[in-house]
Amino acid sequence: MLPIGSGRAQIRPDPELEDGLLVGQPNRTGTWNPLESGRTVIQFEPFYRNQSAESGDDDREVELRSNGIKLGLFHDNTDYPINPSTGSRQRIAVARDFDWFDSTGAWTSMEAQLSQFLDLGATDVLAQQVLAFDVWGSHAFTWRTKDTPRGPRIVRAPPNFEGARLGGLFRLRAYDASRFSDQSALHYTAEYRVIPRVNPLDSIPLLREIGADWTQFVVFAEAGRVNDGFDLGDLHSDMKTDVGVGVRLYVHGVVIRVDAAVGDEGAGLQVMVAQPF
């Protein structure tokens, strides 16, 4: 963490909570200036993954191995990182596979993400209501097409579980994990999140034992596309979309979420910890 903004005086946020909801705004000043508010972090993430699958055409086993380093810069200017109600986040990261050890091949990709949160205020029924927006993009700079005796072949590209991919836990949740993968990707999300003043779990004896401070209900919509190049015209045409609903519980400082979404190819159910963004 860089010694600027809110991170100059306090490395780790120590928010004051009441029934799991923030009291005050200890994390930000109300203006976007990394030197004055929010926390800025340099992220260093080594990675390794080995994935194998059988080819449907000839029962041939295909194995993909990737290892390398992801270096990122992340600025969080929200009021409460676990469940933001106001503020913004920005993140940019570069991932590199150097073709070391048993890697399938070298590649480099970059991703950028921007999230914005708008507090719509409380009502007699709702303790909190928030509009949350997110845009994410990715591009593989080393992606090339090489002519071979068997025809064109893509080389120096991230495997489909890395890089520009859509589908699964965080983006296009109605689709299977990494359902769409290519050189570039662009994705938009909008969520409306509400927390009732009365926790509905308290009226159910079995669920009351979970100890959830609050239950959050969410409706969301997503749109995204992958493409063989970062062309904004192509990426905004014929986009895949889905809509969904979610239930999220705040249990002992952790958000547990269950999201159900419907898209062009059917429906998907995602269970995970933490907000999707």
C-alpha positions as CSV (number, residue, x, y, z in Angstrom):
1,M,0.0,0.0,0.0
2,L,1.3,3.4,-1.0
3,P,1.6,6.0,1.8
4,I,-0.8,8.5,0.2
5,G,-4.5,9.4,0.7
6,S,-6.2,7.5,3.5
7,G,-3.4,5.0,3.5
8,R,-1.0,7.6,4.8
9,A,-2.5,7.6,8.3
10,Q,-4.1,4.2,8.5
11,I,-3.1,1.1,6.5
12,R,-6.2,-1.0,7.2
13,P,-9.7,0.5,7.4
14,D,-11.3,0.3,10.8
15,P,-14.9,1.3,10.1
16,E,-17.6,1.8,12.7
17,L,-20.5,-0.5,11.9
18,E,-24.0,-0.8,13.3
19,D,-25.9,-4.0,12.4
20,G,-23.3,-4.5,9.6
21,L,-23.9,-1.1,8.0
22,L,-21.3,1.7,8.0
23,V,-21.6,4.6,10.3
24,G,-19.8,7.6,8.8
25,Q,-17.3,7.7,5.9
26,P,-13.8,6.9,7.3
27,N,-12.3,5.9,3.9
28,R,-12.8,8.9,1.7
29,T,-13.1,12.7,1.6
30,G,-15.8,13.0,-1.0
31,T,-13.4,13.9,-3.8
32,W,-11.4,11.7,-6.2
33,N,-7.8,12.4,-5.6
34,P,-5.5,9.5,-4.7
35,L,-3.1,11.9,-2.9
36,E,-5.9,12.9,-0.5
37,S,-8.4,10.1,-0.2
38,G,-8.9,6.4,-0.7
39,R,-6.2,3.7,-0.6
40,T,-3.8,2.9,-3.5
41,V,-2.2,-0.6,-3.6
42,I,0.4,-2.1,-5.8
43,Q,-0.6,-5.7,-6.5
44,F,1.9,-8.5,-7.2
45,E,0.4,-11.9,-7.9
46,P,2.3,-15.0,-9.1
47,F,0.0,-17.5,-10.8
48,Y,0.1,-21.1,-12.0
49,R,-2.6,-23.2,-13.5
50,N,-2.7,-26.6,-15.4
51,Q,-5.9,-27.6,-17.2
52,S,-6.5,-30.5,-19.4
53,A,-9.5,-31.5,-21.5
54,E,-10.4,-34.1,-24.1
55,S,-11.0,-33.0,-27.7
56,G,-14.4,-33.9,-28.9
57,D,-13.2,-34.6,-32.4
58,D,-10.6,-37.3,-31.9
59,D,-10.6,-37.9,-28.1
60,R,-7.2,-36.3,-28.0
61,E,-6.2,-34.8,-24.7
62,V,-5.3,-31.1,-24.8
63,E,-3.3,-29.7,-21.9
64,L,-2.8,-26.0,-21.1
65,R,-0.3,-24.8,-18.6
66,S,0.4,-21.2,-17.6
67,N,2.6,-19.6,-15.0
68,G,3.7,-16.0,-14.6
69,I,3.2,-12.8,-12.8
70,K,0.4,-10.3,-12.7
71,L,1.3,-6.7,-11.7
72,G,-1.5,-4.2,-10.9
73,L,-2.3,-0.8,-9.5
74,F,-5.6,-0.6,-7.5
75,H,-7.2,2.5,-6.0
76,D,-10.2,2.1,-3.7
77,N,-12.0,5.3,-2.9
78,T,-15.2,3.8,-1.5
79,D,-16.7,4.3,1.9
80,Y,-16.7,0.6,2.9
81,P,-14.8,-1.8,0.6
82,I,-16.7,-5.0,1.7
83,N,-20.1,-3.4,0.8
84,P,-19.6,0.0,-0.9
85,S,-22.5,2.5,-1.0
86,T,-20.6,5.5,-2.4
87,G,-17.3,6.3,-4.2
88,S,-15.4,4.5,-6.9
89,R,-12.7,2.0,-7.6
90,Q,-10.1,1.8,-10.4
91,R,-7.8,-1.0,-11.3
92,I,-5.3,-1.7,-14.1
93,A,-3.1,-4.8,-14.3
94,V,-0.7,-6.5,-16.7
95,A,-0.3,-10.3,-16.7
96,R,2.8,-12.0,-18.3
97,D,3.6,-15.6,-18.9
98,F,7.4,-15.7,-19.6
99,D,7.3,-19.3,-21.0
100,W,9.3,-20.5,-18.1
101,F,9.3,-24.1,-16.7
102,D,6.4,-26.1,-18.2
103,S,4.4,-23.3,-19.6
104,T,2.5,-23.9,-22.9
105,G,3.7,-20.6,-24.3
106,A,4.5,-16.9,-23.6
107,W,1.8,-14.2,-23.6
108,T,1.0,-10.8,-22.3
109,S,-2.4,-9.3,-21.5
110,M,-3.8,-6.1,-19.8
111,E,-7.0,-5.5,-18.1
112,A,-8.7,-2.4,-16.7
113,Q,-11.7,-2.0,-14.5
114,L,-13.8,1.0,-13.2
115,S,-16.6,0.7,-10.6
116,Q,-18.9,3.5,-9.4
117,F,-21.3,3.4,-6.5
118,L,-24.2,5.9,-5.9
119,D,-26.0,6.0,-2.5
120,L,-29.8,6.6,-3.1
121,G,-30.5,7.0,0.6
122,A,-32.5,5.2,3.1
123,T,-36.3,5.0,3.5
124,D,-38.8,3.9,6.1
125,V,-38.5,0.4,4.7
126,L,-35.0,0.2,3.3
127,A,-31.8,0.8,5.4
128,Q,-29.7,1.2,2.3
129,Q,-30.2,1.4,-1.5
130,V,-27.3,1.6,-3.9
131,L,-26.8,1.8,-7.7
132,A,-23.6,0.1,-8.6
133,F,-21.9,0.3,-12.1
134,D,-18.9,-1.5,-13.5
135,V,-17.0,-1.6,-16.7
136,W,-14.2,-4.0,-17.5
137,G,-12.0,-4.5,-20.5
138,S,-9.1,-6.8,-21.5
139,H,-6.7,-7.2,-24.4
140,A,-3.9,-9.6,-25.2
141,F,-1.0,-7.7,-26.9
142,T,1.0,-10.7,-28.0
143,W,-1.9,-12.5,-29.8
144,R,-0.8,-13.6,-33.3
145,T,-2.1,-15.9,-36.0
146,K,0.5,-18.2,-37.6
147,D,0.1,-20.2,-40.8
148,T,0.8,-23.9,-40.4
149,P,0.4,-27.0,-42.7
150,R,-2.9,-27.6,-40.9
151,G,-4.1,-24.0,-41.4
152,P,-4.0,-20.8,-39.4
153,R,-3.1,-21.3,-35.7
154,I,-3.3,-18.8,-32.8
155,V,0.0,-18.4,-30.9
156,R,1.2,-16.3,-28.0
157,A,-2.3,-16.1,-26.6
158,P,-3.5,-16.5,-23.1
159,P,-5.4,-19.8,-22.4
160,N,-9.1,-19.5,-22.2
161,F,-9.0,-19.4,-18.4
162,E,-6.9,-16.2,-18.5
163,G,-7.1,-13.0,-20.4
164,A,-10.2,-11.7,-22.2
165,R,-12.9,-14.1,-21.1
166,L,-16.6,-13.8,-20.2
167,G,-19.0,-16.1,-18.3
168,G,-19.0,-17.5,-14.8
169,L,-18.8,-16.0,-11.3
170,F,-18.2,-12.3,-12.2
171,R,-19.2,-11.4,-15.7
172,L,-22.1,-12.6,-17.8
173,R,-23.3,-14.8,-14.9
174,A,-26.0,-16.6,-17.0
175,Y,-23.2,-18.4,-19.0
176,D,-20.7,-21.1,-18.1
177,A,-17.3,-20.1,-16.9
178,S,-15.1,-18.8,-19.7
179,R,-17.9,-19.4,-22.2
180,F,-16.5,-16.6,-24.4
181,S,-12.8,-16.1,-24.9
182,D,-10.8,-14.1,-27.5
183,Q,-8.1,-11.5,-27.9
184,S,-10.2,-8.7,-26.4
185,A,-13.2,-8.3,-24.2
186,L,-15.5,-5.5,-22.9
187,H,-18.1,-5.9,-20.2
188,Y,-20.7,-3.7,-18.5
189,T,-22.7,-4.4,-15.3
190,A,-25.4,-2.4,-13.5
191,E,-26.8,-3.5,-10.1
192,Y,-29.6,-2.1,-7.9
193,R,-28.8,-3.3,-4.3
194,V,-31.2,-2.8,-1.4
195,I,-31.0,-3.8,2.3
196,P,-34.4,-3.9,4.2
197,R,-34.5,-2.5,7.7
198,V,-36.0,-5.8,8.9
199,N,-33.8,-8.8,8.2
200,P,-36.2,-11.5,6.8
201,L,-33.9,-14.2,8.0
202,D,-34.7,-13.3,11.6
203,S,-38.2,-14.7,11.2
204,I,-36.9,-18.1,10.1
205,P,-35.5,-20.0,13.1
206,L,-33.2,-22.3,11.1
207,L,-31.7,-19.4,9.0
208,R,-31.6,-17.1,12.0
209,E,-28.8,-19.3,13.4
210,I,-26.5,-18.2,10.5
211,G,-26.1,-14.9,12.3
212,A,-26.4,-12.6,9.2
213,D,-26.4,-8.9,10.1
214,W,-28.3,-8.1,7.0
215,T,-29.8,-9.5,3.8
216,Q,-29.4,-7.7,0.6
217,F,-31.6,-8.1,-2.5
218,V,-30.2,-7.3,-5.9
219,V,-31.4,-7.0,-9.5
220,F,-28.8,-6.7,-12.2
221,A,-28.2,-6.5,-16.0
222,E,-25.0,-7.3,-17.9
223,A,-23.7,-6.8,-21.5
224,G,-20.4,-7.9,-22.9
225,R,-18.6,-9.3,-25.9
226,V,-15.2,-10.7,-26.9
227,N,-13.5,-9.9,-30.2
228,D,-10.3,-10.6,-32.2
229,G,-9.0,-7.1,-31.5
230,F,-9.9,-4.1,-29.3
231,D,-12.2,-2.4,-31.7
232,L,-14.9,-0.4,-29.8
233,G,-17.3,-0.6,-32.8
234,D,-17.1,-4.4,-33.0
235,L,-17.1,-4.8,-29.2
236,H,-20.3,-2.8,-28.9
237,S,-22.2,-4.7,-31.6
238,D,-24.1,-7.9,-31.1
239,M,-23.3,-8.0,-27.4
240,K,-24.3,-10.9,-25.2
241,T,-26.6,-9.9,-22.4
242,D,-28.3,-11.3,-19.3
243,V,-30.5,-10.2,-16.4
244,G,-30.7,-11.6,-13.0
245,V,-31.5,-11.4,-9.3
246,G,-29.4,-12.0,-6.2
247,V,-29.5,-12.5,-2.5
248,R,-26.5,-11.5,-0.4
249,L,-25.8,-12.1,3.3
250,Y,-23.4,-10.3,5.6
251,V,-22.1,-13.0,7.9
252,H,-19.3,-12.3,10.4
253,G,-17.7,-9.7,8.2
254,V,-18.0,-11.7,4.9
255,V,-20.5,-11.2,2.1
256,I,-22.0,-14.4,0.8
257,R,-23.8,-14.1,-2.5
258,V,-26.2,-16.2,-4.6
259,D,-26.9,-14.8,-8.1
260,A,-29.3,-16.3,-10.7
261,A,-29.2,-14.9,-14.2
262,V,-31.0,-15.7,-17.5
263,G,-29.3,-15.1,-20.9
264,D,-29.6,-16.2,-24.6
265,E,-28.3,-19.7,-23.9
266,G,-30.3,-20.5,-20.7
267,A,-29.8,-19.7,-17.0
268,G,-26.9,-19.8,-14.6
269,L,-26.6,-19.9,-10.8
270,Q,-23.5,-18.5,-9.1
271,V,-22.6,-19.0,-5.4
272,M,-19.6,-17.1,-4.2
273,V,-18.2,-14.9,-1.4
274,A,-17.8,-11.1,-1.8
275,Q,-19.6,-8.7,-4.1
276,P,-18.9,-9.3,-7.8
277,F,-17.3,-5.8,-7.9
